[in-house]
Amino acid sequence: MKLFNVNDVKGFFKTVEQCEGNVFLVTGEGDRLNLKSTLTQYVSVAELFAAGRKVPEIELYCSEPEDYTRLIKYMMNEKDETLN
C-alpha cells in the first residue's frame, strides 16, 4: 500500500501504534522496517519526517489485513481536515 502526502507525523505514528499487527515501511531496496518499533521510528525513519516536512510517498506493508483499513481511514480523515 502506498500513502501520499503524509502531513501529520504524530497522527500517522499514533495510527500505526493502534494497528493490531506489524506495519512495515518498505524501502526502495525492498527492505522492511517495522514501524511499530520505537527505535525504527526514531533512527530509520526520522530523516523522512524531519522538521515537519510532509512525506510525498511512503510504501507500507501490514501483517494484518484490517490494519490497511485503519490506515486508509487515517489518511481520509487527514485529507478532510486539510480541506477545512
C-alpha positions as CSV (number, residue, x, y, z in Angstrom):
1,M,0.0,0.0,0.0
2,K,1.3,3.5,-0.8
3,L,0.4,6.6,1.1
4,F,0.9,10.0,-0.3
5,N,1.5,13.4,1.3
6,V,1.6,12.4,4.9
7,N,1.4,15.7,6.8
8,D,0.6,14.7,10.4
9,V,3.5,12.6,11.5
10,K,2.3,12.3,15.1
11,G,-1.1,11.2,13.9
12,F,0.5,8.7,11.5
13,F,2.6,7.0,14.2
14,K,-0.3,7.0,16.6
15,T,-2.4,5.2,14.0
16,V,0.5,2.7,13.4
17,E,0.6,2.0,17.1
18,Q,-3.1,1.3,17.1
19,C,-2.7,-1.4,14.4
20,E,-3.2,-5.0,15.5
21,G,-0.3,-6.4,13.6
22,N,3.1,-5.2,12.4
23,V,3.3,-2.3,10.0
24,F,6.4,-2.2,7.8
25,L,8.0,0.7,5.8
26,V,9.2,-0.8,2.5
27,T,12.4,0.9,1.4
28,G,13.5,1.5,-2.2
29,E,15.7,-1.6,-1.8
30,G,12.8,-3.7,-0.7
31,D,13.8,-3.9,3.0
32,R,11.0,-3.8,5.5
33,L,11.4,-1.7,8.6
34,N,8.9,-2.3,11.4
35,L,7.3,1.0,12.2
36,K,5.9,-0.4,15.5
37,S,9.4,-0.3,16.8
38,T,10.1,3.0,18.5
39,L,13.8,2.6,17.7
40,T,13.0,2.3,14.0
41,Q,10.7,5.3,14.2
42,Y,13.5,7.4,15.6
43,V,16.5,6.1,13.9
44,S,15.5,4.8,10.4
45,V,12.5,7.0,9.6
46,A,13.4,10.2,11.5
47,E,15.0,11.8,8.4
48,L,11.9,11.3,6.3
49,F,9.8,13.2,8.8
50,A,12.3,15.7,10.0
51,A,11.4,19.4,10.6
52,G,7.7,18.9,9.9
53,R,8.1,18.1,6.3
54,K,5.4,16.2,4.6
55,V,6.3,12.9,3.1
56,P,5.3,12.8,-0.6
57,E,5.1,9.0,-0.8
58,I,5.5,6.0,1.6
59,E,5.1,2.3,0.9
60,L,3.7,0.2,3.7
61,Y,3.0,-3.5,4.3
62,C,0.7,-4.6,7.0
63,S,0.8,-8.1,8.5
64,E,-3.0,-7.9,9.3
65,P,-5.5,-7.0,6.6
66,E,-7.7,-4.9,8.8
67,D,-4.8,-2.6,9.5
68,Y,-4.9,-1.4,5.9
69,T,-8.4,-0.2,6.5
70,R,-7.3,1.6,9.7
71,L,-4.5,3.4,7.7
72,I,-6.8,4.3,4.9
73,K,-9.3,5.8,7.3
74,Y,-6.5,7.8,8.9
75,M,-5.5,9.2,5.5
76,M,-9.1,10.1,4.6
77,N,-9.5,11.9,7.9
78,E,-6.2,13.8,7.4
79,K,-7.3,14.9,3.9
80,D,-10.7,16.0,5.2
81,E,-9.0,18.2,7.9
82,T,-6.8,19.9,5.3
83,L,-10.0,20.9,3.3
84,N,-11.4,22.8,6.3
